Amino acid sequence: MGAASKDKWLEAHGGAHWESFYTDYGINLQKKFFGHFLKGEPTGWSEQPRVLLQVRHVDHFEERHEAEWPLARTQWTRFYLHPDSGQMSKMVPSLEGAKTLSYEAQGDGVMFLTPPLKGPMEITGPSALKLKLSSSTRDADVFAVLRVFTPDGREITFQGSNDPRTPIGLGWLRASHRKLDPQKSLPYRPLHTHDEVQPLTPGVPVDLDVEIWPTSIVVPAGYRVGLSLRGCDYQNPGEPLVIPGLKYSTTGVGPFVHVHPNNRPPEVFHNRHTIHFESGHEPYVLLPLIPVK
């Protein structure tokens, strides 16, 4: 999205990060591109779709061609977090006065769930989380996890770039780096300058805008979509998988864990987070819903 050229294409695929690139398909795609632009060969690149998606379903992928990204027909929809019921829904919570919800940063955090879906729901594109949060210390790391659950409560995960049990969406933000770039930020894609450290005052809430990486999935009727808020990395609830030759345990985020004591000293990040709910400042996650035919 930041590339200046008008000649640009986007392909999103499932599976590990290297699979499509090194297959015959990936090599042929690169030859098709370079042949067209570097050699002037009639490779057929002029018919290449601007956006090529592999839309996930719970048990298969569906290839789909699009003309732009994010998709023009996206219905940007706020799902509000309800402190009493633990639901996330399009309905704004009815708040009688301010409410708070706290969790230990090194635990499982809190999760908000939609009711069972009455029909299929497609989520394709970037998401964003808006919340007001305070910490018991001078900083806080917020981990936002989009999740999907079967009617009987089993989580659906997928092969991600580096982990075979990746949830459908992940986002991170260090609260002291909450400063936004007003020129580049969009409602669905907050961008942070990372040019200033703004420590928290313990117990005093601040507004946070958390980017959640783009995703794509069609969630079936009867399933539920969830949002987990944590102070540490997502941890798949199943037994850790140990793959021979792999030098890390596959807990859902691959090798990219946030555990280094120099970066996350326990006296700061083994803390307690509090989400603040006020009328007019209701926390929500903005989801990119695509009309399902």
Secondary structure, 3 states (H helix, E strand, C coil): CCCCCCCCCEEECCCCCCHHHHCHHHHHHHHHHHHHHHCCCCCCHHHCCCEEEEEECCCCEEEEEECCCCCCCCEEEEEEECCCCCEEECCCCCCCCCEEEEEECCCCCEEEECCCCCCCEEEEEEEEEEEEEEECCCCCEEEEEEEEECCCCCEECECCCCCCCECCEEEEEEHHHCCECCCCCECCECCECCCCCCCCCCCCCEEEEEEEEEEEEEECCCCEEEEEEECCCCCCCCCCECCCCCCCCECCCCCCCCCCCCCCCHHHHCCEEEEEEECCECCEEEEEEECCC
